[in-house]
Amino acid sequence: MIVTLLTKANCEFCVRANEILTRLGTEIQFDLRTIELESASGQALAAQHGVLFAPGVLVDGRLSTFGRPSERRLRRDLTAAQATSR
């Protein structure tokens, strides 16, 4: 499973999202990829998935959340993606 974190410099929510994903990564196996939202690839992903502001989290190419991160939602989405990939 691949989790993509669209992040931005000086973004407290981005720091929080990274902390949550790092913690969840000890429970659920996934590869975390971080992309700057302001990069060309970050802008393309944001436009494709409707990410209005950082951080954006994609789980296997599907939008999970953007803005203030929710550990409960991320856990739910990661668990569901893990169950479907088995």
PDB file with one MODEL, atoms N, CA, C and O in Angstrom:
MODEL        1
ATOM      1  N   MET A   1       0.847  -1.158   0.000  1.00  0.00           N
ATOM      2  CA  MET A   1       0.000   0.000   0.000  1.00  0.00           C
ATOM      3  C   MET A   1       0.902   1.233   0.000  1.00  0.00           C
ATOM      4  O   MET A   1       1.930   1.266   0.676  1.00  0.00           O
ATOM      5  N   ILE A   2       0.502   2.237  -0.764  1.00  0.00           N
ATOM      6  CA  ILE A   2       1.270   3.481  -0.854  1.00  0.00           C
ATOM      7  C   ILE A   2       0.418   4.627  -0.315  1.00  0.00           C
ATOM      8  O   ILE A   2      -0.726   4.819  -0.727  1.00  0.00           O
ATOM      9  N   VAL A   3       1.001   5.381   0.611  1.00  0.00           N
ATOM     10  CA  VAL A   3       0.359   6.569   1.156  1.00  0.00           C
ATOM     11  C   VAL A   3       1.171   7.763   0.690  1.00  0.00           C
ATOM     12  O   VAL A   3       2.387   7.817   0.873  1.00  0.00           O
ATOM     13  N   THR A   4       0.486   8.712   0.089  1.00  0.00           N
ATOM     14  CA  THR A   4       1.136   9.920  -0.398  1.00  0.00           C
ATOM     15  C   THR A   4       0.684  11.090   0.455  1.00  0.00           C
ATOM     16  O   THR A   4      -0.512  11.329   0.621  1.00  0.00           O
ATOM     17  N   LEU A   5       1.652  11.817   0.994  1.00  0.00           N
ATOM     18  CA  LEU A   5       1.379  12.993   1.816  1.00  0.00           C
ATOM     19  C   LEU A   5       1.779  14.224   1.024  1.00  0.00           C
ATOM     20  O   LEU A   5       2.957  14.433   0.733  1.00  0.00           O
ATOM     21  N   LEU A   6       0.787  15.040   0.677  1.00  0.00           N
ATOM     22  CA  LEU A   6       1.053  16.314   0.010  1.00  0.00           C
ATOM     23  C   LEU A   6       1.260  17.342   1.110  1.00  0.00           C
ATOM     24  O   LEU A   6       0.355  17.599   1.904  1.00  0.00           O
ATOM     25  N   THR A   7       2.431  17.920   1.157  1.00  0.00           N
ATOM     26  CA  THR A   7       2.800  18.767   2.277  1.00  0.00           C
ATOM     27  C   THR A   7       3.301  20.125   1.819  1.00  0.00           C
ATOM     28  O   THR A   7       3.556  20.347   0.636  1.00  0.00           O
ATOM     29  N   LYS A   8       3.434  21.012   2.765  1.00  0.00           N
ATOM     30  CA  LYS A   8       3.853  22.375   2.477  1.00  0.00           C
ATOM     31  C   LYS A   8       4.750  22.851   3.623  1.00  0.00           C
ATOM     32  O   LYS A   8       4.549  22.449   4.769  1.00  0.00           O
ATOM     33  N   ALA A   9       5.720  23.688   3.332  1.00  0.00           N
ATOM     34  CA  ALA A   9       6.605  24.226   4.363  1.00  0.00           C
ATOM     35  C   ALA A   9       5.813  25.071   5.351  1.00  0.00           C
ATOM     36  O   ALA A   9       4.832  25.719   4.984  1.00  0.00           O
ATOM     37  N   ASN A  10       6.246  25.057   6.597  1.00  0.00           N
ATOM     38  CA  ASN A  10       5.637  25.855   7.662  1.00  0.00           C
ATOM     39  C   ASN A  10       4.156  25.555   7.862  1.00  0.00           C
ATOM     40  O   ASN A  10       3.363  26.463   8.110  1.00  0.00           O
ATOM     41  N   CYS A  11       3.791  24.300   7.754  1.00  0.00           N
ATOM     42  CA  CYS A  11       2.401  23.873   7.879  1.00  0.00           C
ATOM     43  C   CYS A  11       2.274  22.964   9.097  1.00  0.00           C
ATOM     44  O   CYS A  11       2.738  21.824   9.071  1.00  0.00           O
ATOM     45  N   GLU A  12       1.655  23.456  10.156  1.00  0.00           N
ATOM     46  CA  GLU A  12       1.504  22.673  11.378  1.00  0.00           C
ATOM     47  C   GLU A  12       0.658  21.418  11.149  1.00  0.00           C
ATOM     48  O   GLU A  12       0.948  20.364  11.715  1.00  0.00           O
ATOM     49  N   PHE A  13      -0.382  21.527  10.324  1.00  0.00           N
ATOM     50  CA  PHE A  13      -1.212  20.356  10.033  1.00  0.00           C
ATOM     51  C   PHE A  13      -0.413  19.301   9.279  1.00  0.00           C
ATOM     52  O   PHE A  13      -0.654  18.103   9.434  1.00  0.00           O
ATOM     53  N   CYS A  14       0.549  19.751   8.454  1.00  0.00           N
ATOM     54  CA  CYS A  14       1.406  18.815   7.721  1.00  0.00           C
ATOM     55  C   CYS A  14       2.302  18.046   8.692  1.00  0.00           C
ATOM     56  O   CYS A  14       2.496  16.839   8.548  1.00  0.00           O
ATOM     57  N   VAL A  15       2.841  18.752   9.674  1.00  0.00           N
ATOM     58  CA  VAL A  15       3.663  18.112  10.694  1.00  0.00           C
ATOM     59  C   VAL A  15       2.823  17.084  11.449  1.00  0.00           C
ATOM     60  O   VAL A  15       3.273  15.965  11.694  1.00  0.00           O
ATOM     61  N   ARG A  16       1.613  17.468  11.812  1.00  0.00           N
ATOM     62  CA  ARG A  16       0.709  16.573  12.544  1.00  0.00           C
ATOM     63  C   ARG A  16       0.361  15.341  11.695  1.00  0.00           C
ATOM     64  O   ARG A  16       0.372  14.219  12.200  1.00  0.00           O
ATOM     65  N   ALA A  17       0.055  15.548  10.418  1.00  0.00           N
ATOM     66  CA  ALA A  17      -0.274  14.425   9.533  1.00  0.00           C
ATOM     67  C   ALA A  17       0.901  13.459   9.442  1.00  0.00           C
ATOM     68  O   ALA A  17       0.710  12.244   9.476  1.00  0.00           O
ATOM     69  N   ASN A  18       2.104  13.986   9.328  1.00  0.00           N
ATOM     70  CA  ASN A  18       3.297  13.146   9.256  1.00  0.00           C
ATOM     71  C   ASN A  18       3.478  12.355  10.549  1.00  0.00           C
ATOM     72  O   ASN A  18       3.827  11.175  10.508  1.00  0.00           O
ATOM     73  N   GLU A  19       3.246  12.992  11.693  1.00  0.00           N
ATOM     74  CA  GLU A  19       3.351  12.304  12.980  1.00  0.00           C
ATOM     75  C   GLU A  19       2.336  11.156  13.068  1.00  0.00           C
ATOM     76  O   GLU A  19       2.676  10.047  13.482  1.00  0.00           O
ATOM     77  N   ILE A  20       1.098  11.434  12.677  1.00  0.00           N
ATOM     78  CA  ILE A  20       0.047  10.414  12.712  1.00  0.00           C
ATOM     79  C   ILE A  20       0.412   9.247  11.801  1.00  0.00           C
ATOM     80  O   ILE A  20       0.307   8.087  12.199  1.00  0.00           O
ATOM     81  N   LEU A  21       0.840   9.556  10.578  1.00  0.00           N
ATOM     82  CA  LEU A  21       1.181   8.503   9.626  1.00  0.00           C
ATOM     83  C   LEU A  21       2.392   7.697  10.092  1.00  0.00           C
ATOM     84  O   LEU A  21       2.439   6.484   9.890  1.00  0.00           O
ATOM     85  N   THR A  22       3.352   8.346  10.700  1.00  0.00           N
ATOM     86  CA  THR A  22       4.516   7.643  11.233  1.00  0.00           C
ATOM     87  C   THR A  22       4.077   6.678  12.327  1.00  0.00           C
ATOM     88  O   THR A  22       4.532   5.535  12.364  1.00  0.00           O
ATOM     89  N   ARG A  23       3.201   7.125  13.210  1.00  0.00           N
ATOM     90  CA  ARG A  23       2.700   6.264  14.281  1.00  0.00           C
ATOM     91  C   ARG A  23       1.880   5.102  13.711  1.00  0.00           C
ATOM     92  O   ARG A  23       2.056   3.956  14.126  1.00  0.00           O
ATOM     93  N   LEU A  24       0.993   5.394  12.768  1.00  0.00           N
ATOM     94  CA  LEU A  24       0.173   4.338  12.174  1.00  0.00           C
ATOM     95  C   LEU A  24       1.026   3.345  11.389  1.00  0.00           C
ATOM     96  O   LEU A  24       0.669   2.174  11.259  1.00  0.00           O
ATOM     97  N   GLY A  25       2.152   3.822  10.869  1.00  0.00           N
ATOM     98  CA  GLY A  25       3.059   2.948  10.130  1.00  0.00           C
ATOM     99  C   GLY A  25       3.676   1.859  10.980  1.00  0.00           C
ATOM    100  O   GLY A  25       4.189   0.878  10.442  1.00  0.00           O
ATOM    101  N   THR A  26       3.641   2.007  12.306  1.00  0.00           N
ATOM    102  CA  THR A  26       4.130   0.956  13.190  1.00  0.00           C
ATOM    103  C   THR A  26       3.086  -0.147  13.360  1.00  0.00           C
ATOM    104  O   THR A  26       3.409  -1.246  13.811  1.00  0.00           O
ATOM    105  N   GLU A  27       1.832   0.147  13.000  1.00  0.00           N
ATOM    106  CA  GLU A  27       0.734  -0.812  13.146  1.00  0.00           C
ATOM    107  C   GLU A  27       0.280  -1.397  11.807  1.00  0.00           C
ATOM    108  O   GLU A  27      -0.091  -2.568  11.717  1.00  0.00           O
ATOM    109  N   ILE A  28       0.317  -0.569  10.786  1.00  0.00           N
ATOM    110  CA  ILE A  28      -0.181  -0.935   9.466  1.00  0.00           C
ATOM    111  C   ILE A  28       0.958  -0.723   8.474  1.00  0.00           C
ATOM    112  O   ILE A  28       1.569   0.345   8.449  1.00  0.00           O
ATOM    113  N   GLN A  29       1.241  -1.724   7.666  1.00  0.00           N
ATOM    114  CA  GLN A  29       2.366  -1.622   6.736  1.00  0.00           C
ATOM    115  C   GLN A  29       1.981  -0.823   5.500  1.00  0.00           C
ATOM    116  O   GLN A  29       1.015  -1.159   4.815  1.00  0.00           O
ATOM    117  N   PHE A  30       2.737   0.237   5.214  1.00  0.00           N
ATOM    118  CA  PHE A  30       2.562   1.020   3.995  1.00  0.00           C
ATOM    119  C   PHE A  30       3.844   1.784   3.708  1.00  0.00           C
ATOM    120  O   PHE A  30       4.668   2.005   4.595  1.00  0.00           O
ATOM    121  N   ASP A  31       3.997   2.183   2.447  1.00  0.00           N
ATOM    122  CA  ASP A  31       5.115   3.020   2.035  1.00  0.00           C
ATOM    123  C   ASP A  31       4.624   4.460   2.024  1.00  0.00           C
ATOM    124  O   ASP A  31       3.627   4.772   1.373  1.00  0.00           O
ATOM    125  N   LEU A  32       5.315   5.338   2.740  1.00  0.00           N
ATOM    126  CA  LEU A  32       4.939   6.750   2.803  1.00  0.00           C
ATOM    127  C   LEU A  32       5.799   7.543   1.834  1.00  0.00           C
ATOM    128  O   LEU A  32       7.028   7.494   1.876  1.00  0.00           O
ATOM    129  N   ARG A  33       5.119   8.273   0.963  1.00  0.00           N
ATOM    130  CA  ARG A  33       5.803   9.158   0.017  1.00  0.00           C
ATOM    131  C   ARG A  33       5.343  10.576   0.294  1.00  0.00           C
ATOM    132  O   ARG A  33       4.145  10.847   0.373  1.00  0.00           O
ATOM    133  N   THR A  34       6.287  11.467   0.439  1.00  0.00           N
ATOM    134  CA  THR A  34       5.977  12.867   0.721  1.00  0.00           C
ATOM    135  C   THR A  34       6.282  13.695  -0.515  1.00  0.00           C
ATOM    136  O   THR A  34       7.367  13.598  -1.088  1.00  0.00           O
ATOM    137  N   ILE A  35       5.312  14.514  -0.923  1.00  0.00           N
ATOM    138  CA  ILE A  35       5.474  15.366  -2.097  1.00  0.00           C
ATOM    139  C   ILE A  35       5.099  16.790  -1.699  1.00  0.00           C
ATOM    140  O   ILE A  35       4.073  17.014  -1.057  1.00  0.00           O
ATOM    141  N   GLU A  36       5.921  17.730  -2.076  1.00  0.00           N
ATOM    142  CA  GLU A  36       5.621  19.138  -1.823  1.00  0.00           C
ATOM    143  C   GLU A  36       4.410  19.545  -2.656  1.00  0.00           C
ATOM    144  O   GLU A  36       4.386  19.340  -3.870  1.00  0.00           O
ATOM    145  N   LEU A  37       3.426  20.110  -2.013  1.00  0.00           N
ATOM    146  CA  LEU A  37       2.206  20.516  -2.690  1.00  0.00           C
ATOM    147  C   LEU A  37       2.483  21.542  -3.784  1.00  0.00           C
ATOM    148  O   LEU A  37       1.790  21.575  -4.800  1.00  0.00           O
ATOM    149  N   GLU A  38       3.482  22.367  -3.578  1.00  0.00           N
ATOM    150  CA  GLU A  38       3.776  23.428  -4.546  1.00  0.00           C
ATOM    151  C   GLU A  38       4.633  22.962  -5.719  1.00  0.00           C
ATOM    152  O   GLU A  38       4.904  23.743  -6.631  1.00  0.00           O
ATOM    153  N   SER A  39       5.065  21.694  -5.711  1.00  0.00           N
ATOM    154  CA  SER A  39       5.823  21.168  -6.853  1.00  0.00           C
ATOM    155  C   SER A  39       4.854  20.869  -7.989  1.00  0.00           C
ATOM    156  O   SER A  39       3.640  20.837  -7.788  1.00  0.00           O
ATOM    157  N   ALA A  40       5.393  20.651  -9.173  1.00  0.00           N
ATOM    158  CA  ALA A  40       4.548  20.351 -10.337  1.00  0.00           C
ATOM    159  C   ALA A  40       3.736  19.076 -10.107  1.00  0.00           C
ATOM    160  O   ALA A  40       2.539  19.040 -10.392  1.00  0.00           O
ATOM    161  N   SER A  41       4.387  18.031  -9.593  1.00  0.00           N
ATOM    162  CA  SER A  41       3.658  16.786  -9.346  1.00  0.00           C
ATOM    163  C   SER A  41       2.656  16.942  -8.213  1.00  0.00           C
ATOM    164  O   SER A  41       1.581  16.344  -8.252  1.00  0.00           O
ATOM    165  N   GLY A  42       2.994  17.739  -7.204  1.00  0.00           N
ATOM    166  CA  GLY A  42       2.070  17.999  -6.109  1.00  0.00           C
ATOM    167  C   GLY A  42       0.843  18.758  -6.583  1.00  0.00           C
ATOM    168  O   GLY A  42      -0.279  18.444  -6.185  1.00  0.00           O
ATOM    169  N   GLN A  43       1.052  19.747  -7.422  1.00  0.00           N
ATOM    170  CA  GLN A  43      -0.070  20.518  -7.973  1.00  0.00           C
ATOM    171  C   GLN A  43      -0.966  19.640  -8.840  1.00  0.00           C
ATOM    172  O   GLN A  43      -2.190  19.759  -8.803  1.00  0.00           O
ATOM    173  N   ALA A  44      -0.346  18.758  -9.617  1.00  0.00           N
ATOM    174  CA  ALA A  44      -1.125  17.858 -10.478  1.00  0.00           C
ATOM    175  C   ALA A  44      -1.977  16.911  -9.638  1.00  0.00           C
ATOM    176  O   ALA A  44      -3.157  16.718  -9.932  1.00  0.00           O
ATOM    177  N   LEU A  45      -1.394  16.319  -8.599  1.00  0.00           N
ATOM    178  CA  LEU A  45      -2.151  15.420  -7.726  1.00  0.00           C
ATOM    179  C   LEU A  45      -3.266  16.171  -6.998  1.00  0.00           C
ATOM    180  O   LEU A  45      -4.381  15.664  -6.876  1.00  0.00           O
ATOM    181  N   ALA A  46      -2.968  17.365  -6.519  1.00  0.00           N
ATOM    182  CA  ALA A  46      -3.974  18.162  -5.813  1.00  0.00           C
ATOM    183  C   ALA A  46      -5.152  18.484  -6.731  1.00  0.00           C
ATOM    184  O   ALA A  46      -6.307  18.378  -6.319  1.00  0.00           O
ATOM    185  N   ALA A  47      -4.867  18.870  -7.951  1.00  0.00           N
ATOM    186  CA  ALA A  47      -5.935  19.186  -8.903  1.00  0.00           C
ATOM    187  C   ALA A  47      -6.750  17.943  -9.250  1.00  0.00           C
ATOM    188  O   ALA A  47      -7.977  18.004  -9.335  1.00  0.00           O
ATOM    189  N   GLN A  48      -6.077  16.832  -9.448  1.00  0.00           N
ATOM    190  CA  GLN A  48      -6.746  15.584  -9.813  1.00  0.00           C
ATOM    191  C   GLN A  48      -7.676  15.086  -8.710  1.00  0.00           C
ATOM    192  O   GLN A  48      -8.732  14.521  -8.997  1.00  0.00           O
ATOM    193  N   HIS A  49      -7.289  15.294  -7.442  1.00  0.00           N
ATOM    194  CA  HIS A  49      -8.047  14.734  -6.325  1.00  0.00           C
ATOM    195  C   HIS A  49      -8.838  15.769  -5.523  1.00  0.00           C
ATOM    196  O   HIS A  49      -9.483  15.425  -4.532  1.00  0.00           O
ATOM    197  N   GLY A  50      -8.789  17.015  -5.941  1.00  0.00           N
ATOM    198  CA  GLY A  50      -9.567  18.043  -5.258  1.00  0.00           C
ATOM    199  C   GLY A  50      -9.010  18.449  -3.905  1.00  0.00           C
ATOM    200  O   GLY A  50      -9.769  18.812  -3.006  1.00  0.00           O
ATOM    201  N   VAL A  51      -7.703  18.392  -3.750  1.00  0.00           N
ATOM    202  CA  VAL A  51      -7.068  18.819  -2.509  1.00  0.00           C
ATOM    203  C   VAL A  51      -6.981  20.346  -2.554  1.00  0.00           C
ATOM    204  O   VAL A  51      -6.271  20.915  -3.384  1.00  0.00           O
ATOM    205  N   LEU A  52      -7.711  20.993  -1.653  1.00  0.00           N
ATOM    206  CA  LEU A  52      -7.765  22.447  -1.670  1.00  0.00           C
ATOM    207  C   LEU A  52      -6.616  23.100  -0.911  1.00  0.00           C
ATOM    208  O   LEU A  52      -6.203  24.212  -1.241  1.00  0.00           O
ATOM    209  N   PHE A  53      -6.095  22.405   0.113  1.00  0.00           N
ATOM    210  CA  PHE A  53      -4.970  22.923   0.876  1.00  0.00           C
ATOM    211  C   PHE A  53      -4.284  21.784   1.606  1.00  0.00           C
ATOM    212  O   PHE A  53      -4.839  20.699   1.777  1.00  0.00           O
ATOM    213  N   ALA A  54      -3.059  22.063   2.033  1.00  0.00           N
ATOM    214  CA  ALA A  54      -2.230  21.047   2.691  1.00  0.00           C
ATOM    215  C   ALA A  54      -2.711  20.806   4.125  1.00  0.00           C
ATOM    216  O   ALA A  54      -3.336  21.669   4.739  1.00  0.00           O
ATOM    217  N   PRO A  55      -2.408  19.632   4.632  1.00  0.00           N
ATOM    218  CA  PRO A  55      -1.860  18.478   3.943  1.00  0.00           C
ATOM    219  C   PRO A  55      -2.948  17.689   3.234  1.00  0.00           C
ATOM    220  O   PRO A  55      -4.111  17.703   3.639  1.00  0.00           O
ATOM    221  N   GLY A  56      -2.563  17.016   2.193  1.00  0.00           N
ATOM    222  CA  GLY A  56      -3.458  16.088   1.523  1.00  0.00           C
ATOM    223  C   GLY A  56      -2.901  14.687   1.699  1.00  0.00           C
ATOM    224  O   GLY A  56      -1.690  14.482   1.615  1.00  0.00           O
ATOM    225  N   VAL A  57      -3.774  13.728   1.940  1.00  0.00           N
ATOM    226  CA  VAL A  57      -3.328  12.344   2.113  1.00  0.00           C
ATOM    227  C   VAL A  57      -4.069  11.458   1.125  1.00  0.00           C
ATOM    228  O   VAL A  57      -5.298  11.405   1.111  1.00  0.00           O
ATOM    229  N   LEU A  58      -3.301  10.768   0.307  1.00  0.00           N
ATOM    230  CA  LEU A  58      -3.851   9.808  -0.647  1.00  0.00           C
ATOM    231  C   LEU A  58      -3.446   8.411  -0.206  1.00  0.00           C
ATOM    232  O   LEU A  58      -2.284   8.170   0.121  1.00  0.00           O
ATOM    233  N   VAL A  59      -4.392   7.501  -0.198  1.00  0.00           N
ATOM    234  CA  VAL A  59      -4.126   6.108   0.144  1.00  0.00           C
ATOM    235  C   VAL A  59      -4.357   5.288  -1.124  1.00  0.00           C
ATOM    236  O   VAL A  59      -5.479   5.184  -1.620  1.00  0.00           O
ATOM    237  N   ASP A  60      -3.283   4.717  -1.630  1.00  0.00           N
ATOM    238  CA  ASP A  60      -3.333   3.970  -2.896  1.00  0.00           C
ATOM    239  C   ASP A  60      -4.011   4.778  -4.004  1.00  0.00           C
ATOM    240  O   ASP A  60      -4.829   4.255  -4.762  1.00  0.00           O
ATOM    241  N   GLY A  61      -3.656   6.055  -4.082  1.00  0.00           N
ATOM    242  CA  GLY A  61      -4.154   6.904  -5.156  1.00  0.00           C
ATOM    243  C   GLY A  61      -5.555   7.447  -4.962  1.00  0.00           C
ATOM    244  O   GLY A  61      -6.106   8.075  -5.866  1.00  0.00           O
ATOM    245  N   ARG A  62      -6.141   7.212  -3.790  1.00  0.00           N
ATOM    246  CA  ARG A  62      -7.478   7.740  -3.499  1.00  0.00           C
ATOM    247  C   ARG A  62      -7.383   8.736  -2.366  1.00  0.00           C
ATOM    248  O   ARG A  62      -6.661   8.517  -1.394  1.00  0.00           O
ATOM    249  N   LEU A  63      -8.112   9.831  -2.492  1.00  0.00           N
ATOM    250  CA  LEU A  63      -8.081  10.861  -1.463  1.00  0.00           C
ATOM    251  C   LEU A  63      -8.661  10.326  -0.165  1.00  0.00           C
ATOM    252  O   LEU A  63      -9.771   9.794  -0.137  1.00  0.00           O
ATOM    253  N   SER A  64      -7.899  10.473   0.903  1.00  0.00           N
ATOM    254  CA  SER A  64      -8.384  10.134   2.238  1.00  0.00           C
ATOM    255  C   SER A  64      -8.854  11.405   2.933  1.00  0.00           C
ATOM    256  O   SER A  64      -9.973  11.470   3.441  1.00  0.00           O
ATOM    257  N   THR A  65      -7.991  12.409   2.951  1.00  0.00           N
ATOM    258  CA  THR A  65      -8.318  13.638   3.670  1.00  0.00           C
ATOM    259  C   THR A  65      -7.409  14.777   3.221  1.00  0.00           C
ATOM    260  O   THR A  65      -6.349  14.553   2.636  1.00  0.00           O
ATOM    261  N   PHE A  66      -7.838  15.991   3.504  1.00  0.00           N
ATOM    262  CA  PHE A  66      -6.957  17.149   3.368  1.00  0.00           C
ATOM    263  C   PHE A  66      -7.308  18.126   4.476  1.00  0.00           C
ATOM    264  O   PHE A  66      -8.390  18.068   5.060  1.00  0.00           O
ATOM    265  N   GLY A  67      -6.366  19.030   4.757  1.00  0.00           N
ATOM    266  CA  GLY A  67      -6.571  19.960   5.872  1.00  0.00           C
ATOM    267  C   GLY A  67      -6.233  19.292   7.191  1.00  0.00           C
ATOM    268  O   GLY A  67      -5.354  18.433   7.254  1.00  0.00           O
ATOM    269  N   ARG A  68      -6.935  19.688   8.243  1.00  0.00           N
ATOM    270  CA  ARG A  68      -6.654  19.149   9.580  1.00  0.00           C
ATOM    271  C   ARG A  68      -6.775  17.629   9.566  1.00  0.00           C
ATOM    272  O   ARG A  68      -7.837  17.092   9.250  1.00  0.00           O
ATOM    273  N   PRO A  69      -5.688  16.931   9.909  1.00  0.00           N
ATOM    274  CA  PRO A  69      -5.719  15.466   9.830  1.00  0.00           C
ATOM    275  C   PRO A  69      -6.481  14.844  10.993  1.00  0.00           C
ATOM    276  O   PRO A  69      -6.429  15.326  12.124  1.00  0.00           O
ATOM    277  N   SER A  70      -7.186  13.765  10.687  1.00  0.00           N
ATOM    278  CA  SER A  70      -7.919  12.996  11.686  1.00  0.00           C
ATOM    279  C   SER A  70      -7.295  11.611  11.775  1.00  0.00           C
ATOM    280  O   SER A  70      -7.305  10.861  10.799  1.00  0.00           O
ATOM    281  N   GLU A  71      -6.756  11.268  12.935  1.00  0.00           N
ATOM    282  CA  GLU A  71      -6.147   9.953  13.105  1.00  0.00           C
ATOM    283  C   GLU A  71      -7.184   8.854  12.915  1.00  0.00           C
ATOM    284  O   GLU A  71      -6.893   7.819  12.315  1.00  0.00           O
ATOM    285  N   ARG A  72      -8.376   9.074  13.416  1.00  0.00           N
ATOM    286  CA  ARG A  72      -9.436   8.074  13.277  1.00  0.00           C
ATOM    287  C   ARG A  72      -9.743   7.796  11.804  1.00  0.00           C
ATOM    288  O   ARG A  72      -9.857   6.642  11.393  1.00  0.00           O
ATOM    289  N   ARG A  73      -9.873   8.858  11.022  1.00  0.00           N
ATOM    290  CA  ARG A  73     -10.188   8.684   9.595  1.00  0.00           C
ATOM    291  C   ARG A  73      -9.037   8.007   8.853  1.00  0.00           C
ATOM    292  O   ARG A  73      -9.255   7.107   8.043  1.00  0.00           O
ATOM    293  N   LEU A  74      -7.816   8.447   9.136  1.00  0.00           N
ATOM    294  CA  LEU A  74      -6.657   7.845   8.473  1.00  0.00           C
ATOM    295  C   LEU A  74      -6.532   6.373   8.831  1.00  0.00           C
ATOM    296  O   LEU A  74      -6.254   5.547   7.962  1.00  0.00           O
ATOM    297  N   ARG A  75      -6.733   6.036  10.093  1.00  0.00           N
ATOM    298  CA  ARG A  75      -6.680   4.636  10.515  1.00  0.00           C
ATOM    299  C   ARG A  75      -7.743   3.812   9.779  1.00  0.00           C
ATOM    300  O   ARG A  75      -7.471   2.716   9.290  1.00  0.00           O
ATOM    301  N   ARG A  76      -8.951   4.362   9.714  1.00  0.00           N
ATOM    302  CA  ARG A  76     -10.049   3.665   9.028  1.00  0.00           C
ATOM    303  C   ARG A  76      -9.714   3.431   7.558  1.00  0.00           C
ATOM    304  O   ARG A  76      -9.892   2.325   7.046  1.00  0.00           O
ATOM    305  N   ASP A  77      -9.226   4.477   6.877  1.00  0.00           N
ATOM    306  CA  ASP A  77      -8.917   4.356   5.452  1.00  0.00           C
ATOM    307  C   ASP A  77      -7.747   3.407   5.198  1.00  0.00           C
ATOM    308  O   ASP A  77      -7.763   2.646   4.231  1.00  0.00           O
ATOM    309  N   LEU A  78      -6.739   3.449   6.059  1.00  0.00           N
ATOM    310  CA  LEU A  78      -5.593   2.551   5.908  1.00  0.00           C
ATOM    311  C   LEU A  78      -5.999   1.101   6.169  1.00  0.00           C
ATOM    312  O   LEU A  78      -5.569   0.195   5.455  1.00  0.00           O
ATOM    313  N   THR A  79      -6.816   0.886   7.177  1.00  0.00           N
ATOM    314  CA  THR A  79      -7.279  -0.461   7.500  1.00  0.00           C
ATOM    315  C   THR A  79      -8.128  -1.016   6.359  1.00  0.00           C
ATOM    316  O   THR A  79      -7.991  -2.182   5.989  1.00  0.00           O
ATOM    317  N   ALA A  80      -9.001  -0.184   5.805  1.00  0.00           N
ATOM    318  CA  ALA A  80      -9.841  -0.626   4.689  1.00  0.00           C
ATOM    319  C   ALA A  80      -8.993  -0.948   3.463  1.00  0.00           C
ATOM    320  O   ALA A  80      -9.232  -1.953   2.793  1.00  0.00           O
ATOM    321  N   ALA A  81      -8.016  -0.116   3.166  1.00  0.00           N
ATOM    322  CA  ALA A  81      -7.144  -0.360   2.009  1.00  0.00           C
ATOM    323  C   ALA A  81      -6.311  -1.622   2.222  1.00  0.00           C
ATOM    324  O   ALA A  81      -6.075  -2.381   1.283  1.00  0.00           O
ATOM    325  N   GLN A  82      -5.878  -1.837   3.428  1.00  0.00           N
ATOM    326  CA  GLN A  82      -5.098  -3.044   3.737  1.00  0.00           C
ATOM    327  C   GLN A  82      -5.958  -4.298   3.556  1.00  0.00           C
ATOM    328  O   GLN A  82      -5.481  -5.310   3.044  1.00  0.00           O
ATOM    329  N   ALA A  83      -7.210  -4.232   3.972  1.00  0.00           N
ATOM    330  CA  ALA A  83      -8.113  -5.380   3.858  1.00  0.00           C
ATOM    331  C   ALA A  83      -8.408  -5.714   2.391  1.00  0.00           C
ATOM    332  O   ALA A  83      -8.528  -6.888   2.040  1.00  0.00           O
ATOM    333  N   THR A  84      -8.523  -4.706   1.540  1.00  0.00           N
ATOM    334  CA  THR A  84      -8.821  -4.956   0.133  1.00  0.00           C
ATOM    335  C   THR A  84      -7.604  -5.403  -0.659  1.00  0.00           C
ATOM    336  O   THR A  84      -7.740  -5.975  -1.740  1.00  0.00           O
ATOM    337  N   SER A  85      -6.406  -5.142  -0.123  1.00  0.00           N
ATOM    338  CA  SER A  85      -5.197  -5.518  -0.860  1.00  0.00           C
ATOM    339  C   SER A  85      -4.744  -6.950  -0.541  1.00  0.00           C
ATOM    340  O   SER A  85      -3.786  -7.445  -1.136  1.00  0.00           O
ATOM    341  N   ARG A  86      -5.411  -7.590   0.365  1.00  0.00           N
ATOM    342  CA  ARG A  86      -5.012  -8.971   0.739  1.00  0.00           C
ATOM    343  C   ARG A  86      -5.520  -9.976  -0.238  1.00  0.00           C
ATOM    344  O   ARG A  86      -5.277 -11.172  -0.075  1.00  0.00           O
TER     345      ARG A  86
ENDMDL
END
